[in-house]
Amino acid sequence: MTKNQSFAKKIEAGLYNAARGVSKLSYPLGWEKLEIDENRSLWASYTPDYKPNAPLNVSTSADLCIIGGGYTGISTAYHFSHHYPDKKVVLVEAKSLANGASGRNGGMMLNWVYGTGAMSDEMTQRVYSATHQTIENIESLIKEHHLDVSYRRDGCFEVFTDEQRAIEAKAEVDYLNRIGIPIQFLDADQVRQKINLQGVYGGLFDPSEGQLNGVQFIRELRPVLEARGVEIYENSPVSKINEGKTIEVITKNGRINAKAIVLATNGYTGKLGYFRKSFFPLHSHVFSTPPLSEDESQKIGWNGSAGFSDDLNRISYATKTNEGHIVFGGGSNISYGYLFNNRTAFPGSPHSATAAFDDMQKTMGQYLPGTGTMKRAHMWTGTLAISLRRNCSIGVRGQHKNVYYALGYSGHGVTAANMAGKIITDLYGGNTAQWQGMPFINADFSPIPLEPFRWTGYQMMTRLTGKSPREPHR
Ligand SMILES: Cc1cc2nc3c(=O)[nH]c(=O)nc-3n(C[C@H](O)[C@H](O)[C@H](O)COP(=O)(O)OP(=O)(O)OC[C@H]3O[C@@H](n4cnc5c(N)ncnc54)[C@H](O)[C@@H]3O)c2cc1C
């Protein structure tokens, strides 16, 4: 272990101990506010005529009130309204559907649930199969409802920038294949036949993964849900929740008395007074190129496969859309940021983060020669919920067991948040067999220190080590 690595380990351990020490402090709710900025992503540019629904301005009641109109909220509305057509569902969204991470991400539709830690063979098979089934469902739902959504199903890579890690990945693939999981290991030359990536020693390739335009997917589902009777209100931020057998959900000009609610607010959930010590809102920058011509694509050597991510702490991730854009996120220490007091919007225009975007594009150019100087067509920032162990949790809480929640998917939420809607619907109905014992059901989170330790710890960690705070799996 180098001197730097051992220092990093000490800081990591110190942060974790600090977190344990302050976890009992109460949080000063009054001085934080919910900030939600405009979604300027490439994905949003494909729904130029979208008009948000009118805000809630009455007092109403519901069997289920869903707070948040991203993948978690919309997938819950979809599964719940299918299983319980006679129950009244109201969904309230602070701004417009898909305005959060679901409409601003890298678009990679991946298997697995991030941060589960070690699993038995049987659990490994069950978790893989559940996410695989979710991706299949997304595709069949697009087909069944004739949604106008751009997506790809030609596989994604996790590539290795270190020879030893590539060797270990190959052994991992051998194990997965033995238990029936059809992931492939491709050596560097085989990777380059699909995407001409430089500086990689091989990659895990999962042919069933893909890419999804989340803004189109979610917004195209709105009329499907409304036809089933789901009421959807946009520009309706929830400011307060009063728990009880009937829960009062209060918005600026309205109120919902609900028998049960779903917190589908991921990186914004702390602002409602829930899970404040469990995660921090992390801002991640992403940009896209203009659509590349067939000729340009060939020159770069992106011939097949939806995308790749790498094996580094400040992960690079990239996809190519059917329309020809390359979408690139991460890849630089300054491409990720935590803002004091859990701010949920990145201030200023994308141009105020030029240094970050320049650094990211340098990384892209190293992986894909010829792309480092390309024009950037769209630049945006998204907010995700990051827990210390990078785990998510999906479950139910509260004295009356009527507060459902799903959050903390890290950078792996496209599939997991779509799966969350099915899980919440199953938990509601007591159909828990499929999810029994899964490591993310009602999972606990390691506590993260509150301010000013949170901001200070994040800054120290990222500046001194170039890494994000992360507690090793227990
Ligand atoms: C930059 C970035 C890149 C990513 N890349 C990938 C990727 O390539 N692959 C992958 O699998 N995952 C990726 N992720 C993660 C993934 O996008 C998220 O985990 C997932 O979209 C979370 O969905 P959600 O519905 O839970 O949250 P969100 O999509 O954030 O939705 C929450 C919604 O709640 C609303 N809301 C918040 N507070 C309130 C309130 N008080 N009242 C009413 N409404 C409220 C918000 O406006 C928002 O619309 C990425 C995330 C980011 C930010």
The ligand as an SDF file (V2000), in Angstrom:
LIG
                    3D

 53 58  0  0  0  0  0  0  0  0999 V2000
  -25.9090   12.4730  -13.8130 C   0  0  0  0  0  0  0  0  0  0  0  0
  -26.4770   11.1260  -13.4960 C   0  0  0  0  0  0  0  0  0  0  0  0
  -26.1050   10.0240  -14.2760 C   0  0  0  0  0  0  0  0  0  0  0  0
  -26.6340    8.7750  -13.9870 C   0  0  0  0  0  0  0  0  0  0  0  0
  -26.3830    7.7460  -14.8540 N   0  0  0  0  0  0  0  0  0  0  0  0
  -27.0000    6.5610  -14.6810 C   0  0  0  0  0  0  0  0  0  0  0  0
  -26.8680    5.5300  -15.6570 C   0  0  0  0  0  0  0  0  0  0  0  0
  -26.2600    5.7060  -16.7090 O   0  0  0  0  0  0  0  0  0  0  0  0
  -27.4620    4.3340  -15.3830 N   0  0  0  0  0  0  0  0  0  0  0  0
  -28.1700    4.1180  -14.2470 C   0  0  0  0  0  0  0  0  0  0  0  0
  -28.6640    3.0080  -14.0320 O   0  0  0  0  0  0  0  0  0  0  0  0
  -28.3740    5.1100  -13.3410 N   0  0  0  0  0  0  0  0  0  0  0  0
  -27.8350    6.3200  -13.5390 C   0  0  0  0  0  0  0  0  0  0  0  0
  -28.0610    7.3360  -12.6580 N   0  0  0  0  0  0  0  0  0  0  0  0
  -28.9420    7.0930  -11.5040 C   0  0  0  0  0  0  0  0  0  0  0  0
  -30.4160    7.1140  -11.8770 C   0  0  0  0  0  0  0  0  0  0  0  0
  -30.6720    8.1150  -12.8280 O   0  0  0  0  0  0  0  0  0  0  0  0
  -31.2560    7.3520  -10.6150 C   0  0  0  0  0  0  0  0  0  0  0  0
  -30.8970    6.4240   -9.6210 O   0  0  0  0  0  0  0  0  0  0  0  0
  -32.7490    7.1860  -10.8630 C   0  0  0  0  0  0  0  0  0  0  0  0
  -33.1460    7.9460  -11.9720 O   0  0  0  0  0  0  0  0  0  0  0  0
  -33.5440    7.5900   -9.6370 C   0  0  0  0  0  0  0  0  0  0  0  0
  -34.8940    7.6780   -9.9790 O   0  0  0  0  0  0  0  0  0  0  0  0
  -35.9340    8.2650   -8.9490 P   0  0  0  0  0  0  0  0  0  0  0  0
  -37.2480    8.2680   -9.6080 O   0  0  0  0  0  0  0  0  0  0  0  0
  -35.8220    7.5420   -7.6710 O   0  0  0  0  0  0  0  0  0  0  0  0
  -35.4120    9.7480   -8.6630 O   0  0  0  0  0  0  0  0  0  0  0  0
  -35.5310   11.0670   -9.5660 P   0  0  0  0  0  0  0  0  0  0  0  0
  -35.4980   10.7400  -10.9990 O   0  0  0  0  0  0  0  0  0  0  0  0
  -34.5480   12.0450   -9.0550 O   0  0  0  0  0  0  0  0  0  0  0  0
  -36.9970   11.5700   -9.2800 O   0  0  0  0  0  0  0  0  0  0  0  0
  -37.3520   12.2010   -8.0860 C   0  0  0  0  0  0  0  0  0  0  0  0
  -38.4580   13.1790   -8.4250 C   0  0  0  0  0  0  0  0  0  0  0  0
  -39.0080   13.6870   -7.2110 O   0  0  0  0  0  0  0  0  0  0  0  0
  -39.3280   15.0450   -7.4160 C   0  0  0  0  0  0  0  0  0  0  0  0
  -39.4000   15.6670   -6.0900 N   0  0  0  0  0  0  0  0  0  0  0  0
  -38.3750   15.8920   -5.2450 C   0  0  0  0  0  0  0  0  0  0  0  0
  -38.8160   16.4570   -4.1120 N   0  0  0  0  0  0  0  0  0  0  0  0
  -40.1540   16.6000   -4.2360 C   0  0  0  0  0  0  0  0  0  0  0  0
  -41.1760   17.1400   -3.4090 C   0  0  0  0  0  0  0  0  0  0  0  0
  -40.9010   17.6470   -2.2160 N   0  0  0  0  0  0  0  0  0  0  0  0
  -42.4460   17.1220   -3.8710 N   0  0  0  0  0  0  0  0  0  0  0  0
  -42.7360   16.5810   -5.0890 C   0  0  0  0  0  0  0  0  0  0  0  0
  -41.8120   16.0770   -5.9100 N   0  0  0  0  0  0  0  0  0  0  0  0
  -40.5290   16.0800   -5.5000 C   0  0  0  0  0  0  0  0  0  0  0  0
  -38.1800   15.5590   -8.2730 C   0  0  0  0  0  0  0  0  0  0  0  0
  -38.5280   16.7410   -8.9460 O   0  0  0  0  0  0  0  0  0  0  0  0
  -37.9540   14.3940   -9.2090 C   0  0  0  0  0  0  0  0  0  0  0  0
  -38.6900   14.4980  -10.3950 O   0  0  0  0  0  0  0  0  0  0  0  0
  -27.5300    8.5990  -12.8910 C   0  0  0  0  0  0  0  0  0  0  0  0
  -27.9010    9.7020  -12.1170 C   0  0  0  0  0  0  0  0  0  0  0  0
  -27.4030   10.9600  -12.4180 C   0  0  0  0  0  0  0  0  0  0  0  0
  -27.8430   12.1440  -11.6230 C   0  0  0  0  0  0  0  0  0  0  0  0
  1  2  1  0
  2  3  1  0
  2 52  2  0
  3  4  2  0
  4  5  1  0
  4 50  1  0
  5  6  2  0
  6  7  1  0
  6 13  1  0
  7  8  2  0
  7  9  1  0
  9 10  1  0
 10 11  2  0
 10 12  1  0
 12 13  2  0
 13 14  1  0
 14 15  1  0
 14 50  1  0
 15 16  1  0
 16 17  1  0
 16 18  1  0
 18 19  1  0
 18 20  1  0
 20 21  1  0
 20 22  1  0
 22 23  1  0
 23 24  1  0
 24 25  2  0
 24 26  1  0
 24 27  1  0
 27 28  1  0
 28 29  2  0
 28 30  1  0
 28 31  1  0
 31 32  1  0
 32 33  1  0
 33 34  1  0
 33 48  1  0
 34 35  1  0
 35 36  1  0
 35 46  1  0
 36 37  1  0
 36 45  1  0
 37 38  2  0
 38 39  1  0
 39 40  1  0
 39 45  2  0
 40 41  1  0
 40 42  2  0
 42 43  1  0
 43 44  2  0
 44 45  1  0
 46 47  1  0
 46 48  1  0
 48 49  1  0
 50 51  2  0
 51 52  1  0
 52 53  1  0
M  END
$$$$
